[in-house]
Amino acid sequence: MATFQRETSHQLKGHKKVIKNRVNPSVLFLLVTALASIAISNNAMSADTHGHKDEHTDEHKSEHKDEHGEEEGHIEITKVNAQKAGIINATAGAGQIKQTTTVYGKAVIDSSAISQVRARFPGLITKLTVNVGDNVTTGENIAQVESSDSLTRYNITAPISGVITKRHANPGDLTNQQPLLTVENYKQLWVQYKIFPSQRQAIHTGQQVTISSTAATTQSSIMHLMANKNQPFIIARVPLDNSKGSWAPGQLLTGSVVTHQVDVNLVIDNRAFQSVEGKNIIFVTNKGGYETRELTLGQTDGQFSQVISGLKAGEQYALINSYLLKADLGKAGAAHAH
């Protein structure tokens, strides 16, 4: 088009020269006016064509952006960034829906884990090397006594490993068969839960128990069911591993006893659910990040729910810190509305 304009301008100048020499001024004026109109018309065509092209391009870009932009319900995030944010995924699969009964009790020490240390023979205590709160190990020397009969000295060793909870004597005292020290081992405790008549038919030995406090949770199972004389309840004894020192004798503890369980083809951890616009949704991984899903659910036990539709076995979903994805989804929605 620019070439055509240059040619038209060149022709116009040529015509002006010819006309100037051969045509009278009135005719010359009319010819110049006509040629100028042609040039203006060509410029208008060029501008119109260019404007149409720009308009078409803008429309195409807009349509392309709408079609290929961020999809609704999609969160764009790389795996690396998701891990840095602390988002942990879980894989959907088969599981169990459990019915439970809640019971209450407290942690106690097993009678075999308490030992009172005494002297073998009467005599004078010449040395006592431990105090209340000290930890001892089996076979460790903890006291020395001079026998009243032979006047020889012999060592007293710790009969079990544990902590000194009581000190009953001091150096210079006579033994006279009284306890010198008390040692208690807290590595293995028991929880004694009260089982009332309304619960008795559902509770049996071997059932799984989730032991809980305000600070910790662990798994165990009912070892014994014992009658409790003159009381309206029986005692369920549950072993409690305390090798890490997380529990204490006398601590009040809650127990969740599994009384019935059903196997299902697909379950989801309830911690994955987030409420968005009045709907409980989860975030399922896809190629670019996560997408929202609304599921059809069946049975639930409060911890896991049966999935009827909306999720397939093997798919991964955000479990820990999925609320961060919900926050990003809210930001994206606000930006789109703006």
Protein Blocks (a to p, Z undefined) as FASTA:
>chain_A
ZZmmmmmmmmmmmmmmmmmmmpcfklmmmmmmmmmmmmmmmmmmmmmmmmmmmmmmmmmm
mmmmmmmmccehiacddfklmmmnopacdddddddddddddddddddddfklpccdddfb
gcddfbdcbdehiacdehiafbdcddfklopacddddfbgcddfbdfbdehiafklpafb
dcddfkbccddddddfklmmmpcghiacddddfkbccddddfbdcddehiabdcdddddd
fklopacehiacdddddfbdcddfbdcdfklpcceehiacdddddfklpaddddddddde
hjaccdfbhpaehiacdfehplmmmmmmmmmmmmmmZZ
